[in-house]
Amino acid sequence: MDITKPVQIKDAYSKVAAMLQDRGLWAVINNAGVLGFPTDGELLLMTDYKQCMAVNFFGTVEVTKT
C-alpha cells in the first residue's frame, strides 16, 4: 500500500473493516518510512525531502485518521 495515496488507504480500511465486521480493531501498527540516500542534508534534493515528509509524516497521519 502506498500511504501517500488516500484512495489506497481507504481501500485497505474497507478490507480490514469487512474482515473484522463487528469485532472492533485493537491496534494499528503504522510503520512506514523512507529515508532516501544517506548523505549530508545540504546535498539532498528538495524532492527527496518532500517524499520523505509525504511518507514519514503526512502518510502516517492519514492512516491514523482513517
N, C-alpha and C positions, 0 to 999 in steps of 0.2 A: 504494500500500500504506500502510495506517495502522500505523506501528510501535508504537503503543500497544496494539495488539490482537495478542497472541501467536498466535492462530489464523491471522491473515493472514501473519505472519512464517513460520510453519511451512508454510503453503501455498506461499509463494514459495520456501522452501527445497526443497520437494518438486519443484517445477517446474524449478528450477536443477539439482538432482541428477539428474533424468530427462534433461535436456539434456546434461549433462556425462558421464553414465554413469561410466566408469572413468578418465576423463582427469584428474580432480582439479581443485581450484579454486586458482587462483594468488593471488587477492586479493579483498577485499571493499571496495568503496567505500561507506562507511557515512556518508552525508551527508544527514541530515535535520535540520531545525531550525525552530523557531518563535520569534519574538521578542515578539509581542504589540504593544501600542501603545507607541511611543517617548514616554515620559513619565517623570517623577520616580518613583522606586521606591515612595515612600510613597503615591502615588496609584493604584498598580496594585491590583487586587483579588487576594485570595488564590487565587481560581480561575485567574487568569492565571499566577501563579507555579507552581501545581500542573500546569497544562497544559504550561508551558514545561519543567519538570523531567521530566514524563512523556515528552515527545518528545525533548528535547535530551540527557537523561541516561539514564533508565530504558529508553526505547525503543532507544537506541543500544546499550546493554549487552545487551539481549535479542537484537538482531540479531547482534551479535558472538558471543554464546554459542551461538546456533543454528547 
